[in-house]
Amino acid sequence: MAKGLYIHIPFCDHICTYCDFPKLITKGQRHEEYIQALLQELKYYEQQVGFDELQSIYIGGGTPTALSVEQIQPLFDYLHEAIKMEQIVEFSIEANPENLTEEKVEYLLSQQISRFSLGVQTFHETLLKRIGRQHGSQHVEQAVATLKAHGMYNINLDLIYAIPGQTIEQLKEDLKKAIALDVEHISAYSLIVEEHTQLYLAYMKDQLKLTDNEIEANMYEIVIEMLAQHGYHHYEISNFAKSIPSLHNQWYWKNEEYIGTGLGAHGYVEGTRYQNTRSINTYIESLKKQELPVIESSVLSKEEKIEEEMFLGLRLMEGINLEQISKKYSVNVEAIYQEALEKLIQAHDLERVGNQIRLTRQGLLMANDVFEQFLLSI
């Protein structure tokens, strides 16, 4: 049964140069039609899958807070009608600092939002402009202050490092400012230049120099060390918490099922992974015809589930338990991956304590190479 519900709101006030998520400029878009289509999709999953086992809801984007209270209210009205909120342990929403007004904060808190994730990326104005962000550091400080003034302390700041042109010193300053805001959670991701983004086009035209791999690795180590020094527990490759890790995101890493709804959303339900269309017109028209907007789906074999269990679970610092996975799938996982495990442990990329396998500090720096070892056909 699905433990998490993801809801995608694709609207943005502007397009960031690095973003590859399904998004649309807010002005002139089909907001009401989109929300109505989204409600149709949610009702389908309510009826066919059920919401009884849900423990988390995550509203992401895009920028959910780009919509006005009036525009997003029908969504919250439906959620409170369809889901028993007492069963929801974590109710998260993404927000941009520049449009998180006091009115929106008050409304969202009245709707039982329990966690806010702010897209900060960096505090440096030149770097913010380079990646197409519209806010300044003062917007971040104001947003955090507004949330805390209303009693909300479960706040995440999203940071990006290895931005083209970013120096080690700028990264350290970003971390110092984030730490000084005294939030519960910090996520730090290295910039990935995805195809079909403005940054990628600039890179292909030789207008952009990417950060050297060695410098990027050095930056990652600085992130780990500075956050650890200030009480942030490193619980997943890119995530750090004082005491409250993200519950919803752990469903992904622990290979649990979740319902994904909205434009371009991915989901994992009843052993099937699926992806929705990224075209807003197709999305709306499909649901008007009582059709799901799914463009791709795949029923996972036992072997594929085991592979995902291994490489997704290894993203967590606690790692994976070989005995538990073996019992879950009625196979001997250690025998299946004996060669890969021995090789990675000997290379000091993985370490083993009893039945628990986890990444070493060295393995963290080359995690994708480690994960590839578990994508071999079984």
N, C-alpha and C positions, 0 to 999 in steps of 0.2 A: 504493500500500500504506500501511496505517496506521502512523504513526511513534510515536503516543502511545496510552496506555491510561488512561482515567479511570475510577475506581471510586468510587461514591457511598455513603457510610455515613450514613444520615439521622438517626441517634439523637443527642439532645442532653439534657443534664441539666436545661436550662431553655430557654425560648424568648426570644430577643432581640427587642426591640420593633421593630427595623428590618428583620429578616430575612425575605426572600421565597423562600429556598431550600427545597426539600422537606425537612422535618424532623419529628421526633416526639420527645416526651418519652421518655427512656430507660426509666423505670420502667414495668413491666407490658407492655412491647412484645414483639413476636414475634421476638426477636433470632436465635435459632437457625434458625427458619423463613426469616427474611430472608437470612441468610448462605447457607443451602442453596439458596435461589432464585437468589441472586447467582452462586453457583458454576455453576448450570445455565446462566445467561445467558453467563457467561464461557466455558464449554465450547462453547456454540454458536458464539461468535465465534472461538474457537480453531480449530474445525473448518471453519467457512465462510469466514473471512477470513484467519486465520493470525496468529501472533505473531512470525514470523521477522524482520520489519522494525522491530519495536518498539525504540525508543531510550529511552523514558521511561515511567514509571508514576506516576500521581498519585492518591493516596487522599484524597478530600475529603469535605465534609459540609455540614450536620450537624457532628458532632464525632466523628471516628474514635476518638479517645482516650477517649470516653465509654464505650466497650466495654472489658471486662476482657481481659486477655491470653488467657484461656481462650475467650472468645467470638469473638475475632478470629483466633485461631490457625488454624482451618480455611482461612481465606482465604489466609494466607501459605503454608500447606502446599501449597495448590493452585498458587499463583503460582510457587513454586520448582520445582514438578514440571513445570509447563506451559511455562515461559519460561526460556531460557538467560540467566541473570543476568549473564553476562560481556558480553552485548550491551547491557545497560541502562546508559546513561550517567548518568541521574538517576532516583532513586526517592524521591519526595516524599510526605510525609504532613502533613495539617493537625492541629493540636492546640490545645486550650485550656490556658492556663497553669495553671489550678487543678487539672486532673486529669492532668497529665503527671508521673506519679510516677516515682521512680527505677526501680522494677520495669518499668514500661512502656518507659522509655528504654532500659534494658538489653535488653529483649526486641526492641524495634524495631531497634536497632542490630545485634542478632544476625541479624536478617532482611534486613540490607543496606540499610536505609533510609539515604539519603545526603543528605537535605535535610528540615528541619523548618520548617513555617510556623506561627507562633504568632499566634492571634487576640487582639491587644492592644487595638486600637481607640483607647484613650486611657489616660493614667495618672491622670486625675482622678476621684476617687471619685464626686462628684456627677454627672458626665457618664456614668460607667459605669452608675450606677443608672438614669439617664434612658433609656439604650438597653437596659436589662435585662441587663447583664453581671454575672456573679457574682464575678469575680476582682478583686483589688486589685493595685496596682503591685508589692507584695512578691511576689506569685505569679509575675509576669513575671520579676523579677530572679532568683528561685529557679529557675524553669524554664530560663532561659538559663545560669545557673551550673551546673545539673545536666548540661545538654547538653555544655557546654564541659569539665566535669570528666571526661566520658566520651569526649573527643576529637572532639566534633561541633561544627564551627564554621560549617557551611553552614546558617545560620539566617536565616529571613525573619521580620520583624515586620510584621503588617498594622495600619495606622493608618487612622482615619477622621477627617476634618475637616469643618467646617461642620455640626457637631452642633448642634441647636437650643440656644441659650444659650451656646455656646462662644465665648470671647473670643480675640482675636489673641494675647494674652499666654499663655493656656492652650495654644494650639497651639504656640507657641514652646517652652514648657516640655515639652510632649509630645515634640517633636523633639529637644530637648536630652537628655532621658532616653533616648530610643531610640538616639541617637548615642553616648551614654555607655556603652551596653551593648555597643558594638563588634561588631555583627553584620554578616554579609556583605551582607544584602539588606533593603531596606525598601520596602514597598508603601504608598502613601497615596491613599486614595479619598475623594472628596467624598460626603457622605451623600445618598443618593437615597431619598426617601420613596415606597416602592412600595405599590400598592394591596394590600388584604387583609393589611396589617400593623397592629400596634397603634399605631405612630406615625401611620400614615395615618388611622386612625379618630380619633385625638386631633386631628389637623390638620383633619379634616372637621367636627369639633365645635368648632372655634375654640379648642381647648385648647393649641395648639402654634403657635409662631411660627417659620417657617423662616428660615434665614440669608439675608440679602440677597445678591443676585447679585454686586454689586460687592465686598462683603466676602468672599464665597466666592472670587472671582477673586484678590483680594489674598492670601487664605490660600494659594491654590495657588502663587502666585509666591514666597511665603515658604518653602513646602515645597521648591520647586526650588532656591532660593538657599541655604538653610541646609544642605541635603544636599550640594549641590555644594561648598560650603565645607569640608566634612568628608570629601571623597574619594568621594562616591557618584555614579557615572555615571548620568545620566538616559537610559535606553535605550528606555523606552516611556512613554506618557502618565502612567501612575500608578506606574511601577516604577523603582527605583534600586538599583544594585549596585556594590560595590567592584570586583569582578573576575569574578563568576560570575552572569550573568543566568539567569533561570529558563528552562531548555530546554523543558520541557513547554508552558508558556504561549506560547512562540514558535511552536508548531505552529498555535495559533489565529490569531495575527497574520499568519503567513506563509501562511495558507490551506492548510495541509497536512492530510491526513486523520488522524483519530484515532477510536478506539473509545470510546464512552461507555457505561458499564454502571451499573446501580443505579437506585434510585427517582428519577424525574424527570430522569435524565441525558440530555444531548444528545450526539449523535455525528455524525461525517461520514465515511462509508465508501463507497467505490466510486461517488463522485459523488452520493451521497444523504445529505441531512441528515435526522436523525430525533430524536424526543423520546420518552422513556418516560413511562408513567403516573406521576402523583404520588400515587396511592392505594396504600398498602402492601398492602391486601387484594387489589386487582386485580393488583398486581405479583406477589405470591406465588402466587395462584391461576392466573394465566396460565402461569407457568413450571412449576407442577405439572402442567399439561396440555401441557407441551412447546411452549407458544406464546410468542413474543416479547411483551414488555409494551409494545411501541411503539404510541403513540396517534396519532402524526403523522409523516409522512415526505414528503420532496420531492426528486425528482431534479432537480438544478440544470441549467439550460440553460447554454450557453457564455456568454451575455450575463450571467447571474446570477453565474457564477464570476468573470468579469472585474470586475464591480461589487464583489464581496466582496474580490477581490485588491487593489483600489484602496483601499477605505475601511478594511479591516483592516490592510493594510500601512502605511498612513499613521499608524497608532497608534505605530509604531516611529519613534524619533528619526532613524534612518538613512533612513527613508522608503522609497520604491519606485523600481525601475528600469524605466522605460517600455520600453526595448528588450527586457529580459528577459521582461516580461509579454507583449509583442507576439509574441516567439518562442514562448513557452509555449502561446499560444492561436491562433497563426497569423493574427493580425489586426494592424492598425495602431492601437494603443491611443491614440496621440497624436492621430490624426485623429478618433477616436470622441469623445474628450473635449477637443478643441481649445478650444471655447468656454469650458468650465468651467475649464480650466487657465489660459487667458489671463486670465479674470476674477479668479481667486484669486491669481494671481501679481501682477497689477496692484494688487490690494487689499492686498498684502503678507501674505496669509494662508498662501501657499505660496512656497517658493523653489526655484530650479532650478540644479543644478550638473551640466552635461553631460546625461546621461539620467536623473539622479537627481532626484526630486521629494520634498520633505519639508516638514513644517509649520514655520512661523516661530514665534517666541515669541508673537507676536500670534495666529497661527493656533491655537496650543495652547489659548489662553483661550476660543476659540470652535470647538473641534474638531468638535463635533456638527454645527454649521452647515456646516462645510467638508465633512464626510462626506456630507451630504445632496446635495451637488452631484454625487456619483457614484452616486446611487440613481435617477437619471433613466433611463427606458427607453431602450434603445439602438436 
